[in-house]
Amino acid sequence: MTADTITLTRTSAANPVLAAHACAIHRLADSETESLAEYILEVGRHLHEARWRAEHKVWVVWIADEFGWNPATAFRFIRSYLAALDAPIYAHNSRGERSVATKA
């Protein structure tokens, strides 16, 4: 998969909200994010938002089909994101600038 071509699963194609989050997560995986923390928190944010916009069964199937993950893996990303909302994570990007993950 390249940054130009993202193939979505049937579950994503049937649900525009899940499709948007899937595209964003795939783009994160294909991009060079500033830090691993930034990647984890952004993936967690997208999974968290998608989780509340789809039925649980649909979300679980989407996680497995789209990313090859089980729900436990997805919840690890989500827990990291939610923890960062309560206690911000500071990280230095490749330019040495300090970035922080906070509530949007």
C-alpha positions in Angstrom: 0.0 0.0 0.0 1.3 3.4 -0.9 0.3 6.8 0.3 -1.4 7.4 -3.0 -3.5 4.2 -3.0 -5.5 3.1 0.0 -7.7 0.1 -0.4 -10.5 0.0 2.1 -12.3 -3.1 3.2 -16.0 -3.8 2.7 -16.8 -2.7 6.2 -15.1 0.7 5.7 -16.7 1.1 2.3 -20.2 0.6 3.9 -19.6 3.2 6.6 -18.2 6.6 5.6 -17.1 7.5 9.1 -15.1 4.3 9.5 -13.7 4.8 6.0 -12.4 8.3 7.0 -10.8 7.0 10.1 -9.3 4.0 8.2 -7.8 6.4 5.6 -6.3 8.6 8.3 -4.8 5.6 10.2 -3.3 4.2 6.9 -1.8 7.5 6.1 -0.2 7.8 9.5 1.3 4.3 9.0 2.6 5.3 5.6 3.9 8.7 6.7 7.0 9.6 8.7 5.4 10.9 11.9 7.4 13.1 14.1 7.6 10.6 17.0 6.3 7.2 18.0 4.2 8.8 20.7 2.6 11.1 18.2 1.7 8.0 16.0 0.3 6.0 18.9 -1.8 8.9 20.2 -3.2 9.8 16.7 -4.1 6.2 16.0 -5.7 6.0 19.4 -7.7 9.1 18.8 -9.0 7.8 15.5 -9.9 4.4 17.0 -11.6 6.1 19.9 -13.7 8.4 17.7 -14.6 5.5 15.3 -15.6 3.3 18.3 -18.3 5.7 19.3 -19.7 6.2 15.8 -20.2 2.5 15.0 -21.9 -0.4 16.6 -19.5 -2.5 18.7 -19.8 -5.6 16.4 -19.2 -3.5 13.3 -16.2 -1.8 15.0 -14.7 -5.1 16.0 -15.0 -6.5 12.5 -13.6 -3.3 11.1 -10.6 -3.5 13.3 -9.9 -7.1 12.3 -10.6 -6.6 8.6 -9.0 -3.2 8.1 -5.8 -3.5 10.2 -5.5 -7.2 11.2 -5.8 -6.3 14.9 -7.8 -7.8 17.6 -9.8 -5.5 19.9 -7.2 -5.8 22.7 -4.6 -4.1 20.4 -7.0 -1.4 19.4 -7.9 -0.7 23.1 -4.2 -0.4 23.9 -4.0 2.5 21.4 -7.2 4.0 22.8 -6.0 3.7 26.4 -2.8 5.5 25.5 -4.7 8.3 23.9 -7.1 8.7 26.9 -4.2 8.6 29.4 -2.5 11.4 27.4 -5.7 13.5 27.8 -5.4 13.3 31.6 -1.6 13.5 31.8 -0.1 15.1 28.7 2.8 13.4 27.0 5.7 15.6 25.9 8.0 14.5 23.1 10.7 16.0 21.0 10.2 15.8 17.2 13.0 15.3 14.7 13.7 19.0 14.7 14.2 19.1 18.5 10.9 21.0 19.1 8.8 19.9 22.0 5.3 18.8 21.1 2.5 17.8 23.5 -0.6 15.6 23.0 -3.5 17.4 24.6 -7.3 17.6 24.2 -8.4 18.7 20.8 
